[in-house]
Amino acid sequence: MTTCGSDSIRQEAVLARRGGDRWFLGGVYAVAARTTEIPLALGPGRWLVETIRDGADGLVQDQRVLRGGDALGVDVVANGGFAGIACRWHPGVTTCYR
């Protein structure tokens, strides 16, 4: 999954790369603060998605369980970005980090 903003590649970019059974996500934005919706084409089933993003007062960590094909909503500050990791979720999985 690689997407570039509709206005210009100079304003936003979102990338994803699979490593084994995990996906590594990242986004950079040179735009005003907003909530961005990123479609997750990770495959069927449930996924634990952990993100860390720029916040108004420092870094913010989030964690949620989504289904493949859902959109990942990320609140982005002006000229901010995020990094994330996604792994298959099932009861008992609490993190994608190893």
Summary of the structure (lengths in Angstrom):
residues: 98
radius of gyration: 13.3
end to end distance: 23.0
largest distance: 41.4
contacts: 254
relative contact order: 0.27
helix: 0%
strand: 60%
